[in-house]
Structure formats: structure tokens, C-alpha cells
């Protein structure tokens, strides 16, 4: 139930004897490393993210992702994923986003195809540089659980650097996402409730960075942060938020796991009527997220 990636040292691990990390192993929950899988190898990722807290009412959602990645060459890998969603929300109405109570268990919600190309390897070239790209189609809105067709194109630039002979690892990310979204009509909405059904175009920019330290063989502890903002067709900048939290990672020979607690520190722009936490963005985001990743090497 999780999506994964950690660091970059599969062949490099053996060459430089840096224990506890293999190629494209996810050391962090949200920011990504620059390594790719070795040619001919495969990795299965399972990750789950819990999002909770809107400031009023009750809100809890679980997003899962099951992904398979294959190393086409030592510098290029491809991946495919299936996504699911479960949600429980009650006691809060937000124009255009939460039209009423909604509750359902795990349900297929989207698919994704992507690739990652590595230009520079951190263990061999002093610094790692890669680009990742993907196409994603989803049919369930992750915020409300309502029907919503969404097609997104994602492009990410990934940087990675080793310090202290690989015991200290830094990563930096820049991501751009372009989205076409179309909500479905909902009958019997509350009087005066705004639920636009005209297609929307959105652009999302994400900046992230993380630093992690190997405090004992196979174990890393780090901190990661992510700033994200979105611009929409009519309103311009629609939201922004900053999350920061700790990550714990274990890396074995055949599998690895990462756990991240990710609270929202501050956020802004759109707010819902009567929102109590004025310093947070709680329409599309939540107060906190918890993500667990599991990866298995083949």
C-alpha cells in the first residue's frame, strides 16, 4: 500500500561500500532521490497516505498506490501504478469542494504511467541529477470523494548529494504539474451551494528538500519539507502550503520501508467560510499527513 523511492546506490553501494541504501530506494516520504534502477531490475512499491483534519467536522482519507518500476537501462527506468482511495467526511460544507457527507471504503481511483532519466549519479559524479515525468488519469476527487475526471502531466527535476561517505544525504526537487479537471454534476445539492461543472485548467508548482543521516547500519533518520502552490483558470493563485516533518527509513537487502509524519506548518489563499485556523490552507489540504512506503526488489 505505498509508493516508494529511497536513494541511489545499487551498483554504487557495491563499488563504494555504502551500506543501507540501494538504487531508487526511497529515503523520504515525499521528496525523491535522483537514482534509477540498474538495467533489468524491478522494484515493487506499495504506499499509503493518511490525510486528516480540516479544522471543523471530521475528515479522514487514505490514498494508496501500487507501483511497479523496471530498469530499462542503468540511467532510465519506467513505471506504472494503480491508485485507490477511501474517504470519510462529515460536518463540513465547502463551496466547490465538499458538497456534503461522504464515506466509502477502498475504491480504485486512478492510474499512472511514468519514467525517470538519470543524467548524473551522486556516487560516481559527485552530485546526482535526474528528471522524472508521468501522465496520470483519475476519476475520483481525492478531496471530496465525488466523481471528477482529471488528466495530469507531471515533470520533476531531482538533485541528490552525498556527504560524510554516504552517511548524510541531501535531496532537492522541483515539480511542475499541468491538469485538466472536469467535475460531474451532483443532484440535490444544498440551496445556494456552488459546484462548478465547467472544465478547469490548473498548474501546480512544488518545491521540496530533505536531509537524512544514517545513524546505524540500515537505518536513516531525516527531515523533509515541501512547499506547493496552485494556479487555476479564473482565480489565479488558488492555494499555497508548507509541510515539514520527520522521516524514518530502514533499508534491507531485498526490501525497505519509510515512515513520514508531515504536518502543515502554514498555508494561505482560499479559505472556507468560518475557517478557524486562518494560517493554514484547509480546503484542498489537511492539517497533517502520514505516509508509509514499502519497497521490494526483484
PyMOL commands that set and color helices and strands:
alter all, ss='L'
color gray80, all
select helices_A, chain A and resi 11-16+122-125+164-166
alter helices_A, ss='H'
color red, helices_A
select strands_A, chain A and resi 42-52+58-71+76-90+102-120+128-140+147-163+168-183+200-216+219-232+236-251+255-269+288-297
alter strands_A, ss='S'
color yellow, strands_A
deselect
rebuild
show_as cartoon
